[in-house]
Amino acid sequence: MKIVLTGGGTGGHITPILALAHELKRLKPDIHIVYIGEHGGKFAHMVVDNPNIDEIRTVWAGKFRRYHGESWLQRLLDVQTNVLNFRDVFYFLVGTLQALVLLRRLRPDAVLLKGGFVGVPAGLAAAFWRIPFVTHDSDSLPGLANRLVARWATYHATAMSAENYPYPAASVKYVGVLVSDNHKPVTAQIQSEFKTHIDVPSDCRLLVVTGGSGGSGSINTAIKKLLPGLLDDYQDLYVVHQVGKGKQGIYKGFSHARLRVMELLIPMYKYTGASDVVVTRAGATTVAELGVQGRATIIVPNPLLTGGHQLVNAKILEEQGGVIVVNETTLDIPQDLDAAIRRLLDSSQERKRLGKHLQDNTIRDAAHELAVVVLAVAGKS
């Protein structure tokens, strides 16, 4: 049996693909898994040498750039974005032709589209050759790439229940958000072991800050403003701040023995598992990972991402009582973020309560659920 997994654009697309590949191999060790990524993709290194990926192929892909909250006039006057979008039309056309040839040669039994613009050429090619495919949406709002090919999909696997999506209810498979098998519920003992692994005292309070795989300029700036006061007031506080590649200069002129500034957190699960409090974006994969681990989480949703999907994610999570939400518009004078961090640092009971609520609303075996769906579709092809 041969399965194609495709998706990309951010690490948030590729990490779930690798989790699914691992589960597919566990359920069916002789399966052949091909990953189709974007030509020149920034996060392709995440797939290289992964033992669960048997073959890697790439196609060109075109991205349609648009930003939440922009008016039509703003979009019309955004010359740079319009030029890039025009260029990427040609990338999309070339990628679609490449995908048509590639899928004809591979002849997979099924295709999984995780999202991201590279999935559109693959989805169209799968539809053309009548190869069954499944989409997966991690966010509460389906991505444009999946929506463009939705009419030809056999099933739509989703992070939340069917009523949150515009797909026909009968085609929706509610599986949750995929996370790697490294993410497991974290007990006090495991947390202490993780702290030792990342070289911080096991009895300290640890704040972990991450703005996603690329970092977040607004969160970085806000945290830098807050840290002197936090580190002075909490003498047992250690801070690990993932600022993003090339962004360590934010701390130029400031250092502290209990502050660690990093471009990336590798392995991520040990840092978040060691944490007492996490500040992060509202990316679905990251929040699901924290939910499986049961971490006390403060989220600052990015208001500019397509469709405002992080704002919707944050609203649902806040209503479930699993996170504290801080509005990005307050970060210039970050009193709300400061208050939220101190509230959790001051109360172990509040941290436990918040972590448990997030954990209770997180499906822990989403990779298994989706693998079962994909294998069933492949078996009928």
PyMOL commands that set and color helices and strands:
alter all, ss='L'
color gray80, all
select helices_A, chain A and resi 11-27+44-46+72-77+79-106+119-128+144-152+162-164+169-171+188-197+217-233+248-251+268-274+284-293+306-319+328-330+335-345+348-360+366-379
alter helices_A, ss='H'
color red, helices_A
select strands_A, chain A and resi 2-6+32-38+55-59+110-113+133-137+155-158+172-174+205-210+237-242+259-262+277-280+297-299+324-325
alter strands_A, ss='S'
color yellow, strands_A
deselect
rebuild
show_as cartoon
